[in-house]
């Protein structure tokens, strides 16, 4: 059996902690991933993993190998990729993570345009509002909105966009138009819990933030769902311009307190640190930076 397949199975198993997760990452059967690792151990004459009923762990020999094998595999992929991509264009699989609403409204179409230029490339887009672990889930690139917390990741800032406070004309005709942030406590608010579970909206700038207490009539974990509820006249919502902006421009929603300073959100592309970024991943990041540049506030 090919040494590289054995090493890939070992690295995937060590990073995910199970043969099943490693098999899913590699697109092979659970039995085959276990067989590859066993063959590698036989080749090296030493045990690399400690097996338990629930999880596998590294032996000292496995720790030494894991410290070097990923870089070696990355270097091999980069070398082979440089040769093939010069003649055939980008190919292979890229696993991408993105927030649900932004992924549906912008990332999916952007990736489709990228694949159209590279038909041998395969994209696996996974939408989640949770911050996935790139290493354990085999994610090559994640699009994240807001402040980055994981210092172990490399990042590229792609765009910035503003926030809006808005409601439907029908709701405002019925409940009145708030002129100051403090008046929001007297209104039914639609709270997107992706901004936090507490009944607070942060206004102001990044340098001078200010928290305003609200009265959530409805809580949802989707900016798009909050928009739909606001359109239906159920209250005031606070969301990103790329979600609320088109409805405000069309008059379906009315922006409130237009002179109020509101924070901006930043879109980043994040990826695992490594000795060399694969060319197809670097090309995707550059493409995304150009394709999404119109979002910047």
FENLIN-V675264 format. One record per residue. RES is the residue in one small letter. PSI is psi in radians with two decimals (999 if undefined). Layout:
RES|PSI / RES|PSI
This chain:
x|2.56 / x|2.33 / x|-0.65 / x|-0.67 / x|-0.69 / x|-0.76 / x|-0.71 / x|-0.72 / x|-0.72 / x|-0.85 / x|-0.78 / x|-0.72 / x|-0.74 / x|-0.68 / x|-0.59 / x|-0.37 / x|0.13 / x|2.64 / x|-0.57 / x|-0.83 / x|-0.64 / x|-0.71 / x|-0.71 / x|-0.71 / x|-0.68 / x|-0.23 / x|0.58 / x|3.13 / x|2.74 / x|-0.71 / x|-0.67 / x|-0.67 / x|-0.71 / x|-0.68 / x|-0.73 / x|-0.76 / x|-0.72 / x|-0.69 / x|-0.64 / x|-0.73 / x|-0.69 / x|-0.68 / x|-0.71 / x|-0.27 / x|0.50 / x|2.69 / x|2.33 / x|-0.48 / x|2.50 / x|2.06 / x|2.36 / x|3.10 / x|-0.43 / x|-0.52 / x|2.77 / x|2.57 / x|2.94 / x|2.43 / x|2.95 / x|-0.67 / x|-0.67 / x|-0.66 / x|-0.72 / x|-0.70 / x|-0.71 / x|-0.47 / x|-0.34 / x|-0.55 / x|-0.76 / x|-0.73 / x|-0.67 / x|-0.76 / x|-0.69 / x|-0.72 / x|-0.69 / x|-0.78 / x|-0.73 / x|-0.73 / x|-0.83 / x|-0.63 / x|-0.68 / x|-0.67 / x|-0.86 / x|-0.65 / x|-0.43 / x|-0.48 / x|-0.54 / x|-0.08 / x|3.14 / x|2.52 / x|3.03 / x|-2.93 / x|2.39 / x|2.19 / x|2.18 / x|2.42 / x|2.50 / x|2.70 / x|2.66 / x|-1.03 / x|-0.83 / x|-0.61 / x|-0.74 / x|-0.68 / x|-0.46 / x|-0.79 / x|-0.74 / x|-0.81 / x|-0.66 / x|-0.75 / x|-0.64 / x|-0.68 / x|-0.64 / x|-0.76 / x|-0.57 / x|-0.58 / x|-0.26 / x|1.33 / x|-0.29 / x|-0.06 / x|2.50 / x|2.29 / x|2.29 / x|1.75 / x|2.18 / x|2.05 / x|2.19 / x|2.45 / x|0.01 / x|2.62 / x|1.79 / x|2.68 / x|1.96 / x|-0.73 / x|-0.85 / x|-0.47 / x|0.08 / x|0.57 / x|2.24 / x|-0.63 / x|2.39 / x|2.41 / x|2.17 / x|2.47 / x|2.32 / x|-2.88 / x|2.35 / x|2.39 / x|-0.42 / x|1.82 / x|-0.18 / x|-0.14 / x|2.58 / x|2.67 / x|2.77 / x|2.15 / x|2.26 / x|-0.68 / x|2.83 / x|2.52 / x|2.67 / x|3.04 / x|2.75 / x|2.55 / x|2.18 / x|2.78 / x|2.89 / x|2.65 / x|-0.61 / x|-0.77 / x|-0.77 / x|-0.60 / x|-0.55 / x|-0.72 / x|-0.18 / x|2.84 / x|2.03 / x|2.39 / x|-0.26 / x|2.63 / x|-0.62 / x|-0.41 / x|-0.16 / x|-0.45 / x|-0.30 / x|0.03 / x|2.73 / x|2.14 / x|2.56 / x|1.93 / x|2.11 / x|1.92 / x|-0.09 / x|-0.35 / x|0.05 / x|2.58 / x|-0.47 / x|2.63 / x|1.10 / x|2.44 / x|2.30 / x|2.10 / x|-3.06 / x|-2.89 / x|3.00 / x|-0.55 / x|-0.48 / x|1.20 / x|2.71 / x|2.29 / x|2.28 / x|2.21 / x|2.41 / x|3.00 / x|1.66 / x|1.99 / x|-0.57 / x|2.43 / x|2.30 / x|2.75 / x|0.66 / x|2.19 / x|-0.59 / x|-0.70 / x|-0.68 / x|-0.69 / x|-0.82 / x|-0.70 / x|-0.66 / x|-0.72 / x|-0.59 / x|0.01 / x|0.37 / x|-0.10 / x|-2.93 / x|2.41 / x|2.82 / x|1.96 / x|3.05 / x|2.62 / x|-0.56 / x|-0.28 / x|-0.82 / x|-0.41 / x|-0.86 / x|-0.66 / x|-0.59 / x|-0.78 / x|-0.59 / x|-0.09 / x|0.04 / x|-0.48 / x|2.71 / x|2.20 / x|2.37 / x|2.58 / x|1.03 / x|-0.41 / x|-0.05 / x|2.32 / x|2.21 / x|2.62 / x|2.74 / x|2.67 / x|2.53 / x|2.36 / x|2.20 / x|2.62 / x|2.19 / x|2.59 / x|2.86 / x|2.51 / x|2.50 / x|2.99 / x|-0.51 / x|2.29 / x|2.19 / x|2.49 / x|-0.67 / x|-0.56 / x|-0.70 / x|-0.69 / x|-0.68 / x|-0.73 / x|-0.75 / x|-0.69 / x|-0.78 / x|-0.69 / x|-0.68 / x|-0.74 / x|-0.58 / x|0.10 / x|-0.43 / x|-0.19 / x|-0.40 / x|2.35 / x|999
